[in-house]
């Protein structure tokens, strides 16, 4: 293992005149994968590592895996990963939970594209249908399960999904695709890479989707609101410019917008339009004191909901990072990072008040990778944050919390540790610990608005500046066994997770009333414990046959208030079985995937209060047939929910069978 780390470090320098271990797109993954015969990652420590030697529970979904799903959206692809629970609320609306902690506006899964946060801080949630990325341009998706805040930052409490696209420096990603399907779906995507010889490269992607919403039954209150047909469009660019042999400049920019129907934080389906912009720049500089990296970007999100009156929310995130990665001797790799984050959230177009919450976060973190011996390594990481909050804008007279109450400061500490022992060439054992911190969302801390519900009835909705961050601790053991005689790898993991100070909506009126009506707000509701594990057998025969079978078990015990407001215990399917198989021969590719999920009781907003809604156990089957018309062009037919026209998978409207026909050209 020690030899492998040294080979990796040398290979990173050899495959290009210079490359950054920490910045995903500046690593020549293709050359390293060819050299070591398996996937390479930089996500866990910032240094390139073989996937089998990472001190974390990580699943890497390769470009081949993505293609063989036949899907054009990431949540469906993630549904194949043991330990992830996918909640589908509409034709193109999704939430992804980790190990049973599942709900709309899932706050526990940090999502990145090439290391840039696309997780949205307003409600602390992920807009999976508004990602500015071409599915065909994704090299791999790295999924980390368990608290990882010390490695990735705030809100990586349940896990991390890092989407890594092809590099404009090392890869020639030129691809175009067109898809048509049921629900009148039409999708188009294209990526073009412009190489600049030995000076770098520029990559541009663009695409979009339009389709009809599912025509399955809705609640009367939701059916009365206009149902929007989903659409999505995006454009993105990333560039690397080499200035000499040891200095690189990187740039990125993206635009994305969508229209859809999504479950909000009180579990009611509402039409929502979302627009996002992002721009960033940085550098990588190989110095005598290590690899110095600067990463800076701005994300802006603009959301419009169909409430009465119409409410528009604007959220801005500014991130600036300065990092140094260096070696001490042959056995120790260190990474030191300073980070500044500014979050700004405001509500507009309301007749009563115009709140604007601003938060500044100052963080310092460090990672230490110690190669103790050829077979034993230790990874430690620590992150310390200071968060300053204040309320700007205008609050209505008589607000429950005065403006000065929002002047809050709190400090947090996150940590990760992992011991990896490679007992033999076939056997790897892991023991890991993670302490993650989930900050209150901007809505939970600073939303202020008087909601006019008609008929002279008002609710005073307030954020709570006194909320405590949620702290998650995860203890985990893992074992990987290579089975050369079966061309397979078997993976086993078991975990125990403790959650402190979870945050939920308080029942309307339980906080009291103001002159504007009963109060609705947010409170810390207590703790929750979860435990379980995953078993997976995955392999591929040289003759073209492949398989992936897994089983996940998860059980949750909530405190009384957590059960009444969030009900994670009820939302968690206790058992989840997955079985996938495929075969390639000549120009043909055939794949099928089946899943069986046991029953749930997920909380949904009723006419007067939230209540659990029972969903019976269900099975779902998907498949794809692909045919290469020539070396560059592939035609594929895919179907999801093959065995039923409509299927109940959650308290939300039934999902429909979907079929797609996709033509893809790579040049």
C-alpha positions as CSV (number, residue, x, y, z in Angstrom):
1,X,0.0,0.0,0.0
2,X,2.9,2.3,0.8
3,X,4.4,1.5,-2.5
4,X,1.1,2.3,-4.2
5,X,1.0,5.7,-2.6
6,X,4.5,6.5,-3.8
7,X,3.7,5.3,-7.3
8,X,0.5,7.4,-7.3
9,X,2.5,10.5,-6.3
10,X,5.0,9.9,-9.0
11,X,2.4,9.0,-11.6
12,X,0.5,12.2,-11.0
13,X,3.7,14.1,-11.9
14,X,4.5,11.8,-14.8
15,X,1.2,11.8,-16.7
16,X,1.4,15.5,-17.3
17,X,4.1,18.1,-16.8
18,X,2.1,19.1,-13.7
19,X,-1.2,18.4,-12.2
20,X,-3.1,19.2,-9.0
21,X,-4.0,16.3,-6.7
22,X,-6.7,18.4,-5.0
23,X,-8.6,19.8,-8.0
24,X,-10.6,17.0,-9.6
25,X,-10.5,18.2,-13.2
26,X,-6.7,18.7,-13.1
27,X,-6.0,15.0,-12.4
28,X,-5.3,12.7,-15.3
29,X,-7.7,10.0,-14.1
30,X,-7.5,8.0,-17.3
31,X,-3.7,7.5,-17.2
32,X,-3.8,6.7,-13.4
33,X,-6.7,4.2,-13.9
34,X,-4.8,2.5,-16.7
35,X,-1.7,2.3,-14.6
36,X,-3.4,0.8,-11.5
37,X,-6.3,-1.0,-13.0
38,X,-9.1,0.6,-10.8
39,X,-10.9,3.9,-10.2
40,X,-8.9,6.7,-8.7
41,X,-10.3,9.4,-6.4
42,X,-9.1,12.6,-4.8
43,X,-12.3,13.3,-2.8
44,X,-11.5,11.8,0.6
45,X,-8.1,13.4,1.3
46,X,-7.4,15.7,-1.6
47,X,-4.6,13.4,-2.8
48,X,-5.0,10.8,-5.5
49,X,-5.8,7.4,-4.0
50,X,-6.9,4.0,-5.3
51,X,-10.6,3.6,-4.5
52,X,-9.8,0.4,-2.6
53,X,-7.5,2.2,-0.2
54,X,-9.7,5.2,0.8
55,X,-10.4,5.7,4.5
56,X,-14.1,6.2,3.8
57,X,-17.2,4.2,2.7
58,X,-17.0,5.3,-0.9
59,X,-18.8,4.0,-4.0
60,X,-17.5,5.2,-7.4
61,X,-20.0,5.1,-10.2
62,X,-18.1,5.0,-13.5
63,X,-19.0,6.5,-16.9
64,X,-19.8,2.9,-18.0
65,X,-22.1,2.4,-15.0
66,X,-23.9,5.7,-15.8
67,X,-24.4,4.8,-19.5
68,X,-25.7,1.3,-18.7
69,X,-28.5,2.7,-16.5
70,X,-30.0,4.3,-19.6
71,X,-31.0,7.3,-17.3
72,X,-30.7,11.0,-18.1
73,X,-30.9,12.1,-14.5
74,X,-28.6,11.6,-11.6
75,X,-31.0,10.5,-8.8
76,X,-32.1,7.4,-10.8
77,X,-28.4,6.6,-11.2
78,X,-27.8,7.0,-7.5
79,X,-30.7,4.6,-6.7
80,X,-28.3,1.7,-7.6
81,X,-26.0,2.6,-4.7
82,X,-26.5,0.6,-1.4
83,X,-27.5,2.9,1.4
84,X,-29.1,5.6,-0.6
85,X,-32.9,6.1,-0.7
86,X,-34.4,8.0,-3.6
87,X,-37.7,9.8,-3.2
88,X,-39.5,10.6,-6.5
89,X,-42.1,13.4,-6.1
90,X,-42.9,13.9,-9.8
91,X,-41.8,13.2,-13.3
92,X,-38.5,15.0,-12.8
93,X,-38.5,15.9,-9.1
94,X,-36.3,14.0,-6.6
95,X,-34.8,13.9,-3.2
96,X,-32.0,11.6,-2.2
97,X,-31.5,10.4,1.4
98,X,-28.7,8.5,3.1
99,X,-29.3,5.5,5.2
100,X,-32.9,6.2,6.0
101,X,-32.7,9.9,6.8
102,X,-35.0,10.8,4.0
103,X,-37.4,13.8,3.5
104,X,-38.2,16.5,1.0
105,X,-35.5,19.2,0.9
106,X,-33.0,16.7,2.2
107,X,-30.4,18.7,4.2
108,X,-27.9,16.0,5.0
109,X,-26.3,15.3,1.6
110,X,-23.7,17.7,0.3
111,X,-23.5,17.7,-3.5
112,X,-20.6,19.0,-5.6
113,X,-19.7,19.3,-9.2
114,X,-15.9,19.1,-9.7
115,X,-15.5,20.3,-6.0
116,X,-17.9,23.3,-6.4
117,X,-21.0,23.2,-4.1
118,X,-24.3,23.0,-5.9
119,X,-26.2,22.2,-2.7
120,X,-28.4,25.2,-2.0
121,X,-28.2,26.9,1.4
122,X,-31.6,28.6,1.4
123,X,-33.6,25.6,2.6
124,X,-30.5,23.4,2.8
125,X,-31.5,21.2,-0.1
126,X,-30.6,19.9,-3.5
127,X,-32.2,20.7,-6.8
128,X,-31.4,17.6,-8.7
129,X,-33.4,18.7,-11.7
130,X,-31.4,22.0,-12.1
131,X,-27.8,20.7,-12.4
132,X,-25.7,22.4,-15.1
133,X,-24.1,19.2,-16.2
134,X,-24.3,16.9,-19.2
135,X,-24.8,13.3,-18.1
136,X,-22.5,12.1,-21.0
137,X,-19.7,14.4,-19.8
138,X,-19.5,12.8,-16.3
139,X,-16.3,10.7,-15.8
140,X,-17.5,9.4,-12.4
141,X,-19.7,10.1,-9.5
142,X,-18.2,9.6,-6.0
143,X,-20.6,8.8,-3.2
144,X,-19.3,9.0,0.4
145,X,-21.6,7.7,3.1
146,X,-21.2,9.0,6.7
147,X,-20.4,12.3,8.3
148,X,-17.6,14.0,6.3
149,X,-17.7,17.7,7.3
150,X,-14.0,17.9,8.2
151,X,-13.1,16.8,4.7
152,X,-15.8,18.6,2.7
153,X,-17.3,21.3,4.9
154,X,-20.7,22.1,6.5
155,X,-23.7,20.0,5.7
156,X,-21.7,16.9,4.7
157,X,-23.4,15.3,7.7
158,X,-25.0,12.3,6.0
159,X,-22.7,12.0,3.1
160,X,-21.3,13.6,-0.1
161,X,-22.0,13.2,-3.8
162,X,-19.1,14.6,-5.9
163,X,-19.8,14.7,-9.6
164,X,-16.6,14.7,-11.6
165,X,-16.7,15.7,-15.3
166,X,-14.1,15.1,-17.9
167,X,-11.1,17.4,-17.8
168,X,-10.6,20.1,-20.5
169,X,-6.8,19.6,-20.0
170,X,-6.5,15.8,-20.2
171,X,-9.7,14.5,-21.9
172,X,-11.3,15.0,-25.3
173,X,-14.9,15.1,-24.3
174,X,-16.9,15.8,-27.5
175,X,-20.4,14.3,-27.2
176,X,-23.9,15.0,-28.4
177,X,-27.1,13.2,-27.6
178,X,-30.8,13.5,-28.2
179,X,-33.6,11.6,-26.3
180,X,-37.3,11.3,-26.9
181,X,-39.7,9.4,-24.7
182,X,-43.0,8.9,-22.9
183,X,-44.6,11.9,-21.1
184,X,-43.6,13.7,-24.3
185,X,-40.1,14.0,-23.1
186,X,-37.5,15.6,-25.3
187,X,-33.9,16.0,-24.1
188,X,-30.7,17.3,-25.9
189,X,-27.2,17.6,-24.6
190,X,-23.8,18.5,-26.1
191,X,-20.2,19.0,-24.9
192,X,-17.3,20.3,-26.9
193,X,-13.7,20.4,-25.8
194,X,-11.2,22.8,-27.5
195,X,-7.6,21.8,-26.8
196,X,-5.0,24.5,-26.6
197,X,-2.1,22.2,-27.4
198,X,0.3,22.3,-24.4
199,X,-1.4,25.5,-23.0
200,X,-4.5,23.9,-21.6
201,X,-8.1,23.4,-22.8
202,X,-11.6,24.9,-22.8
203,X,-14.8,22.8,-22.4
204,X,-18.4,24.0,-23.1
205,X,-21.6,22.1,-22.4
206,X,-25.2,23.0,-23.0
207,X,-28.6,21.2,-23.0
208,X,-32.1,21.0,-21.8
209,X,-35.2,19.0,-21.2
210,X,-39.0,19.4,-21.7
211,X,-41.7,16.9,-20.7
212,X,-45.2,16.5,-19.2
213,X,-45.8,16.0,-15.5
214,X,-47.2,12.6,-14.5
215,X,-51.0,12.5,-14.9
216,X,-51.6,10.6,-11.6
217,X,-54.0,11.7,-8.9
218,X,-53.1,14.6,-6.6
219,X,-54.5,16.0,-3.4
220,X,-57.4,18.4,-3.9
221,X,-55.4,21.3,-2.6
222,X,-52.5,20.5,-4.9
223,X,-54.7,19.8,-7.9
224,X,-56.3,23.2,-7.5
225,X,-52.9,24.8,-8.1
226,X,-51.7,24.9,-11.7
227,X,-49.4,21.9,-12.3
228,X,-46.3,22.9,-14.2
229,X,-44.8,20.7,-16.9
230,X,-41.1,20.3,-16.1
231,X,-38.4,21.9,-18.2
232,X,-34.7,22.5,-17.7
233,X,-32.0,24.2,-19.7
234,X,-28.3,24.9,-18.8
235,X,-24.9,26.0,-20.2
236,X,-21.5,25.6,-18.6
237,X,-17.9,26.1,-19.3
238,X,-14.7,25.1,-17.6
239,X,-11.1,25.9,-18.6
240,X,-7.5,25.2,-17.6
241,X,-4.7,27.4,-18.8
242,X,-1.1,26.4,-18.2
243,X,1.4,29.2,-17.4
244,X,4.7,27.5,-17.4
245,X,5.4,24.1,-16.0
246,X,4.2,24.6,-12.5
247,X,1.3,27.2,-12.6
248,X,-2.2,26.7,-13.9
249,X,-5.3,29.0,-13.9
250,X,-8.8,27.5,-13.9
251,X,-12.1,29.2,-14.7
252,X,-15.7,28.0,-14.7
253,X,-19.1,29.5,-15.3
254,X,-22.6,28.1,-15.6
255,X,-26.3,29.0,-16.0
256,X,-29.2,26.8,-15.3
257,X,-33.0,27.2,-14.9
258,X,-36.0,25.0,-14.5
259,X,-39.7,24.9,-13.9
260,X,-41.1,22.0,-11.8
261,X,-43.5,20.9,-9.1
262,X,-41.7,20.0,-5.8
263,X,-42.4,19.1,-2.3
264,X,-41.5,22.1,0.0
265,X,-40.3,21.9,3.6
266,X,-43.9,21.2,4.8
267,X,-44.3,18.5,2.3
268,X,-46.8,20.3,0.0
269,X,-46.4,20.0,-3.7
270,X,-46.0,23.5,-5.2
271,X,-45.0,24.9,-8.6
272,X,-41.5,26.4,-8.4
273,X,-39.3,28.2,-10.9
274,X,-35.5,28.2,-10.1
275,X,-32.7,30.0,-11.8
276,X,-29.0,29.7,-10.9
277,X,-25.8,31.3,-12.0
278,X,-22.2,30.5,-11.0
279,X,-18.8,31.8,-11.8
280,X,-15.4,30.9,-10.5
281,X,-11.6,31.1,-10.9
282,X,-8.5,29.8,-9.2
283,X,-5.0,28.7,-9.6
284,X,-2.7,25.7,-8.8
285,X,0.9,26.5,-8.1
286,X,3.6,24.0,-7.5
287,X,6.0,25.7,-5.1
288,X,9.0,24.6,-3.0
289,X,6.6,24.6,0.0
290,X,4.0,22.3,-1.6
291,X,1.1,22.5,-4.0
292,X,-0.7,25.8,-3.3
293,X,-4.2,26.1,-4.6
294,X,-6.8,28.9,-4.6
295,X,-10.4,28.2,-5.4
296,X,-13.0,31.0,-5.6
297,X,-16.6,31.0,-6.8
298,X,-19.9,32.7,-6.5
299,X,-23.3,30.9,-6.7
300,X,-26.6,32.8,-7.1
301,X,-30.0,31.2,-6.8
302,X,-33.3,32.8,-7.5
303,X,-36.6,31.0,-6.6
304,X,-40.2,31.9,-7.3
305,X,-43.0,29.9,-5.6
306,X,-46.7,30.0,-6.4
307,X,-47.9,31.0,-3.0
308,X,-50.4,33.9,-2.4
309,X,-48.9,36.4,-2.5
310,X,-46.2,35.3,-4.9
311,X,-42.9,35.0,-3.0
312,X,-39.5,35.3,-4.5
313,X,-36.3,34.2,-2.6
314,X,-32.7,35.1,-3.6
315,X,-29.7,33.3,-2.2
316,X,-26.0,34.1,-2.8
317,X,-23.0,32.0,-1.8
318,X,-19.4,33.3,-2.1
319,X,-16.6,30.9,-1.3
320,X,-12.9,31.6,-1.2
321,X,-10.4,28.9,-0.4
322,X,-6.6,28.8,0.0
323,X,-4.9,25.5,0.4
324,X,-1.4,24.0,0.7
325,X,-0.7,20.3,0.2
326,X,2.8,19.1,1.1
327,X,4.8,16.0,2.1
328,X,7.0,15.5,5.1
329,X,9.3,12.6,4.4
330,X,8.1,9.6,2.4
331,X,5.2,8.7,4.7
332,X,3.2,11.8,5.6
333,X,1.0,14.0,3.4
334,X,-0.6,17.1,4.9
335,X,-3.2,19.5,3.6
336,X,-3.9,22.8,5.3
337,X,-6.9,24.9,4.2
338,X,-8.3,28.4,5.0
339,X,-11.9,29.1,3.8
340,X,-14.2,32.1,3.8
341,X,-17.9,31.7,3.0
342,X,-20.5,34.4,2.7
343,X,-24.2,33.5,2.5
344,X,-26.9,36.0,1.8
345,X,-30.6,35.3,1.7
346,X,-33.5,37.7,1.1
347,X,-37.2,37.4,0.5
348,X,-38.8,39.8,-2.0
349,X,-42.2,40.7,-3.4
350,X,-44.0,40.5,0.0
351,X,-46.3,43.3,1.1
352,X,-45.3,43.1,4.8
353,X,-41.5,42.9,5.3
354,X,-38.2,42.4,3.4
355,X,-35.9,40.4,5.6
356,X,-32.3,39.8,4.5
357,X,-30.1,37.3,6.4
358,X,-26.3,37.5,6.0
359,X,-23.9,34.9,7.3
360,X,-20.1,34.9,7.3
361,X,-18.2,31.7,8.0
362,X,-14.4,31.5,8.7
363,X,-12.9,28.0,8.7
364,X,-9.6,26.4,9.1
365,X,-9.0,22.7,8.4
366,X,-6.2,20.2,8.1
367,X,-5.8,16.7,6.8
368,X,-3.0,14.3,7.6
369,X,-2.4,11.0,5.7
370,X,0.1,8.8,7.4
371,X,1.4,5.7,5.5
372,X,2.4,3.7,8.6
373,X,3.5,0.7,6.7
374,X,3.0,-1.0,3.3
375,X,-0.4,-2.3,4.5
376,X,-1.5,0.2,7.2
377,X,-2.5,3.9,6.8
378,X,-4.2,6.5,9.0
379,X,-6.1,9.5,7.9
380,X,-7.1,12.3,10.3
381,X,-9.0,15.6,9.5
382,X,-10.1,18.5,11.7
383,X,-12.2,21.5,10.7
384,X,-12.9,24.5,13.0
385,X,-15.6,27.1,12.0
386,X,-16.8,30.5,13.3
387,X,-20.2,31.6,12.0
388,X,-21.4,35.2,12.3
389,X,-25.0,36.0,11.5
390,X,-27.0,39.3,11.2
391,X,-30.3,40.5,9.9
392,X,-30.5,43.3,7.3
393,X,-33.4,44.6,5.4
394,X,-36.8,45.5,7.0
395,X,-38.8,43.5,9.6
396,X,-42.5,44.3,10.2
397,X,-43.3,46.2,13.3
398,X,-44.1,43.8,16.2
399,X,-42.0,40.9,14.8
400,X,-41.6,38.0,17.2
401,X,-37.8,38.3,17.2
402,X,-36.4,41.8,17.1
403,X,-33.7,42.6,14.5
404,X,-31.0,42.6,17.1
405,X,-31.8,39.0,18.0
406,X,-30.3,37.8,14.7
407,X,-26.8,39.0,15.7
408,X,-25.6,35.6,16.5
409,X,-22.1,34.0,16.6
410,X,-21.4,30.3,17.1
411,X,-18.3,28.0,16.7
412,X,-18.3,24.4,15.5
413,X,-15.8,21.6,15.3
414,X,-15.9,18.7,12.8
415,X,-13.6,15.7,12.6
416,X,-12.8,12.6,10.6
417,X,-10.5,9.7,11.2
418,X,-10.0,6.5,9.3
419,X,-7.7,3.5,9.7
420,X,-7.2,1.2,6.6
421,X,-5.5,-2.2,6.9
422,X,-4.7,-4.1,3.8
423,X,-4.4,-7.6,5.4
424,X,-3.6,-9.3,2.0
425,X,-3.8,-8.4,-1.6
426,X,-7.4,-9.4,-1.6
427,X,-8.6,-8.3,1.9
428,X,-9.0,-4.7,3.1
429,X,-10.5,-3.6,6.5
430,X,-11.6,-0.1,7.5
431,X,-12.5,1.6,10.7
432,X,-13.8,5.2,10.5
433,X,-15.2,7.9,12.6
434,X,-16.9,11.1,11.5
435,X,-18.3,14.1,13.3
436,X,-20.3,16.3,11.0
437,X,-22.0,19.7,11.5
438,X,-25.2,20.7,9.7
439,X,-25.8,24.5,10.0
440,X,-29.4,25.7,10.2
441,X,-30.6,26.7,6.8
442,X,-31.1,30.4,5.9
443,X,-34.9,29.8,5.9
444,X,-34.7,28.2,9.3
445,X,-32.6,31.0,10.8
446,X,-33.9,34.1,9.1
447,X,-37.1,33.7,7.1
448,X,-39.7,36.3,8.1
449,X,-43.0,36.9,6.4
450,X,-46.6,37.3,7.1
451,X,-48.5,34.7,5.0
452,X,-51.9,35.8,3.9
453,X,-54.0,32.6,3.6
454,X,-57.2,34.4,2.6
455,X,-60.4,35.2,4.4
456,X,-58.6,37.5,6.8
457,X,-56.4,34.7,8.2
458,X,-52.7,35.3,8.5
459,X,-49.8,33.3,9.8
460,X,-46.6,34.9,11.0
461,X,-43.7,32.7,9.7
462,X,-40.4,33.4,11.5
463,X,-36.9,32.0,11.4
464,X,-35.3,31.2,14.7
465,X,-31.9,32.8,15.3
466,X,-31.4,30.7,18.4
467,X,-31.2,27.4,16.6
468,X,-28.3,25.1,17.4
469,X,-26.4,23.3,14.6
470,X,-27.2,19.6,14.2
471,X,-24.2,17.4,15.0
472,X,-23.9,13.9,13.6
473,X,-21.5,11.3,14.7
474,X,-20.9,8.2,12.6
475,X,-18.9,5.0,13.6
476,X,-18.3,2.5,10.9
477,X,-16.5,-0.8,10.1
478,X,-15.9,-2.0,6.6
479,X,-14.4,-5.0,4.9
480,X,-13.7,-5.6,1.2
481,X,-12.8,-9.0,-0.3
482,X,-11.6,-9.5,-3.8
483,X,-12.8,-12.7,-5.3
484,X,-10.6,-13.3,-8.4
485,X,-12.1,-16.7,-9.1
486,X,-15.5,-15.0,-9.4
487,X,-14.2,-11.9,-11.1
488,X,-15.9,-10.0,-8.2
489,X,-15.4,-7.9,-5.2
490,X,-17.5,-8.4,-2.0
491,X,-18.1,-5.4,0.3
492,X,-19.5,-5.4,3.8
493,X,-20.1,-2.4,6.1
494,X,-21.9,-1.7,9.4
495,X,-22.4,1.6,11.0
496,X,-23.9,3.4,14.1
497,X,-25.0,7.0,13.8
498,X,-26.0,9.5,16.5
499,X,-27.8,12.8,15.7
500,X,-27.9,15.7,18.1
501,X,-30.3,18.8,18.0
502,X,-32.2,18.0,14.8
503,X,-34.2,20.9,13.4
504,X,-37.9,20.8,12.3
505,X,-40.9,23.0,11.7
506,X,-42.8,23.7,15.0
507,X,-46.5,23.0,14.8
508,X,-48.4,26.2,13.7
509,X,-49.4,28.2,16.8
510,X,-47.3,26.1,19.2
511,X,-44.9,29.0,19.6
512,X,-47.7,31.4,20.4
513,X,-49.1,34.4,18.4
514,X,-48.3,37.9,17.5
515,X,-50.5,40.7,16.3
516,X,-50.2,39.2,12.8
517,X,-51.6,35.8,13.7
518,X,-50.3,32.4,15.0
519,X,-46.6,31.8,14.8
520,X,-44.9,29.2,12.5
521,X,-41.2,28.6,12.9
522,X,-38.4,26.2,13.6
523,X,-37.1,24.5,16.7
524,X,-34.5,22.0,17.8
525,X,-36.5,18.8,18.4
526,X,-34.0,16.4,19.8
527,X,-31.9,13.5,18.7
528,X,-32.1,10.3,16.6
529,X,-30.0,7.1,16.3
530,X,-29.5,5.0,13.3
531,X,-27.7,1.7,12.6
532,X,-27.5,-0.8,9.9
533,X,-25.2,-1.9,7.1
534,X,-24.7,-2.9,3.5
535,X,-23.6,-6.0,1.6
536,X,-22.6,-5.9,-2.1
537,X,-21.2,-8.3,-4.6
538,X,-20.1,-6.7,-7.9
539,X,-18.2,-8.1,-10.8
540,X,-17.7,-8.5,-14.5
541,X,-16.6,-11.6,-16.5
542,X,-14.1,-11.1,-19.4
543,X,-16.7,-12.6,-21.7
544,X,-19.0,-9.7,-21.1
545,X,-21.3,-10.8,-18.3
546,X,-21.6,-8.4,-15.3
547,X,-23.6,-8.4,-12.1
548,X,-24.3,-6.2,-9.0
549,X,-26.3,-7.6,-6.1
550,X,-26.7,-5.7,-2.8
551,X,-28.7,-5.6,0.4
552,X,-29.1,-2.6,2.8
553,X,-30.5,-2.8,6.3
554,X,-31.3,0.4,8.3
555,X,-33.3,1.1,11.4
556,X,-33.8,4.4,13.2
557,X,-34.9,5.4,16.7
558,X,-36.2,8.9,17.0
559,X,-36.8,11.0,20.1
560,X,-40.4,11.8,20.7
561,X,-40.4,15.3,19.2
562,X,-38.4,14.1,16.2
563,X,-40.9,11.3,15.6
564,X,-43.8,13.8,15.7
565,X,-42.2,16.3,13.4
566,X,-39.8,14.5,11.1
567,X,-40.4,10.8,11.6
568,X,-37.2,9.6,10.2
569,X,-37.9,6.2,11.7
570,X,-41.0,5.9,9.7
571,X,-39.5,7.2,6.5
572,X,-36.7,4.6,6.4
573,X,-37.3,1.4,4.5
574,X,-35.9,-1.2,6.8
575,X,-34.8,-3.5,3.9
576,X,-33.7,-2.6,0.4
577,X,-32.6,-5.3,-2.1
578,X,-31.0,-4.5,-5.5
579,X,-30.1,-6.9,-8.3
580,X,-28.5,-5.8,-11.5
581,X,-27.2,-7.9,-14.5
582,X,-25.8,-7.1,-17.9
583,X,-24.2,-8.6,-20.9
584,X,-22.1,-7.1,-23.8
585,X,-21.5,-8.9,-27.0
586,X,-20.2,-7.2,-30.2
587,X,-22.2,-4.0,-30.7
588,X,-24.9,-5.0,-28.2
589,X,-25.3,-4.0,-24.5
590,X,-28.1,-5.4,-22.4
591,X,-28.7,-4.4,-18.8
592,X,-31.5,-4.9,-16.3
593,X,-31.9,-3.7,-12.7
594,X,-34.5,-4.8,-10.1
595,X,-35.1,-3.3,-6.6
596,X,-37.4,-4.3,-3.7
597,X,-38.1,-1.7,-1.0
598,X,-40.0,-2.5,2.2
599,X,-42.8,-0.3,3.6
600,X,-42.5,3.2,5.0
601,X,-44.6,5.7,7.0
602,X,-43.3,9.1,5.7
603,X,-44.6,12.3,7.2
604,X,-46.8,14.6,5.0
605,X,-48.7,17.8,5.7
606,X,-52.4,17.2,6.1
607,X,-55.3,19.6,6.1
608,X,-54.5,20.7,9.7
609,X,-51.3,19.0,10.7
610,X,-48.5,16.6,9.6
611,X,-49.2,12.9,9.8
612,X,-47.4,9.7,8.7
613,X,-48.7,8.2,5.4
614,X,-48.2,4.5,4.9
615,X,-46.6,3.3,1.7
616,X,-46.6,-0.5,1.1
617,X,-43.5,-2.4,0.0
618,X,-42.9,-2.4,-3.7
619,X,-40.7,-3.7,-6.5
620,X,-39.4,-1.8,-9.5
621,X,-37.6,-3.1,-12.7
622,X,-35.7,-1.0,-15.2
623,X,-33.8,-2.0,-18.3
624,X,-31.7,-0.8,-21.3
625,X,-30.7,-2.2,-24.7
626,X,-27.9,-0.4,-26.5
627,X,-26.6,-0.9,-30.0
628,X,-23.5,0.7,-31.5
629,X,-24.3,1.8,-35.0
630,X,-20.6,2.5,-35.5
631,X,-17.6,3.3,-33.2
632,X,-18.9,6.8,-32.5
633,X,-22.7,6.4,-32.5
634,X,-24.9,4.4,-30.1
635,X,-28.7,4.0,-30.1
636,X,-30.3,2.9,-26.8
637,X,-33.8,2.1,-25.6
638,X,-34.5,2.3,-21.9
639,X,-37.5,1.7,-19.7
640,X,-38.2,2.5,-16.0
641,X,-40.9,0.9,-13.9
642,X,-41.3,-1.7,-16.6
643,X,-43.8,-4.0,-14.9
644,X,-46.5,-1.5,-13.9
645,X,-48.2,1.5,-15.6
646,X,-48.4,3.3,-12.3
647,X,-46.6,2.6,-9.0
648,X,-46.9,4.0,-5.5
649,X,-43.4,4.5,-4.1
650,X,-44.1,7.3,-1.5
651,X,-46.9,9.5,-0.1
652,X,-46.6,11.7,-3.2
653,X,-48.4,11.0,-6.5
654,X,-47.8,7.7,-8.2
655,X,-45.0,7.5,-10.7
656,X,-45.7,6.3,-14.2
657,X,-43.8,3.9,-16.5
658,X,-41.2,5.8,-18.6
659,X,-39.6,4.8,-21.8
660,X,-36.7,6.6,-23.6
661,X,-34.9,6.3,-27.0
662,X,-31.5,8.0,-27.0
663,X,-29.0,8.6,-29.8
664,X,-25.5,9.4,-28.7
665,X,-22.5,10.4,-30.7
666,X,-18.9,10.7,-29.3
667,X,-16.3,12.2,-31.5
